[in-house]
Amino acid sequence: MRTILLLTISNIFMTFAWYGHLKYRNVPLWKVVVISWGIAFFEYCFQVPANRIGSYEFNPAQLKTIQEVITLSVFSIFSILYLGEPMRWNYGVGFAFIVLAAFFIFHKW
């Protein structure tokens, strides 16, 4: 559970670092890059421990799958609430396929 919590916090920072600047298109690109790098530092402060701790419980493919599901979940919420983007049906279908992929990766065959 610690891994998932740390990955979620990491993804919140990552999403703001990568996409938060889209609301501020008038800010010069060099400033956006510097600010994004500053935010990304905190992302790594959570991401690296999450993967280290998680590696005792999950294999690398499982860790990456968890990461992607969390990333899309966080980004969906961010996109709707922060950027004001509508949720479209095809986004939901695509996300469902990723959840299906997670099933195949985690299922004991």
N, C-alpha and C positions, 0 to 999 in steps of 0.2 A: 504494500500500500504506500510505503514511503516513496518508492520509485515513481508511482503514478502521480503522487502529489508533487514531487520535485519536477517531473516532466511537465505537469500542468503549469506550474509557476514559471518554468523556463519558457514554455510556449507563449505565455502571456507577454513576457518581455520580448521574445523573438517577434511576435506579431506586431507589437508596437514599433520595434526597431525596423522591421522590413516594410510595414505598410502604414504606420501612423502618420508619416509625413505626407501621405496623399491628400490629407485635408488642408495642407499648407503648401500648396503648389507655388505660392509667391516667394517662399523662402529659397534663397540660393542653394543650388545642389551641394556645394561644398559644405555648407553648414548642416544640411540634412545628413550627409555622410558622417560628419564628425559626431553629431548627436546620436545617430543610429549606432555607431561604434560604441559610444558610451553606454547606451541601453543594452547592446549586445554583450557587454562585459558581464552584466548581471545575469543575462541568459546563460552564459557559460558557467557562472558560479552555481547554478542549479542543474544545468544539463550534465556536466561532467560527473558530479556526485551521483546523480540519478542513474547514469549508465554504469558507474562503478558498483553502486549498491545493487542495482538490478541484475548485474551480470552473475550474481550468486544464485539468482532464482530463474532467470530467463536466458535463453541463448540469444545471440546477436540478431537473428531474424525476428524473433519475438519482440525484442526491445525496439527494433525499428518499426515494427507493426504497431506496437503500442504508441510510439511516438507519432506516427502518421495519423492514427485515429484521434489522438489528442489534438494534434495540429489542426485537423479539419474541424473538430468540434469547437476549439477556441476561435479559429478563424471565422467560422460561421457566425458565432455570437458577435465577434468583433465587427464583422462586415455589416451585420444588421444594425447593431446598436451604435457603433462609433462612426462608421462610414455612411450609414443610412441606405445601404444597398438592400434591395428586395431579395427574399429567398425564392428561388425559382424551382420548379418541379424537377428539372433536369439535374440541378445540384443535389437534390435529395436522392435521386436515382443513383447518381455517381457515388454519393456517400454510402448508400446501401451496398453497392458493389464492393467498396473498401471494407465495410463491416463483414461482408461475406468472405472476402480475402482473409480477414483476421480469423474468421472461423476455421478456414482451411489450415492456417498456419498454427493455430493453437490446438486443434483437434488431435487427439491421440489416435493415430492410425495403426 
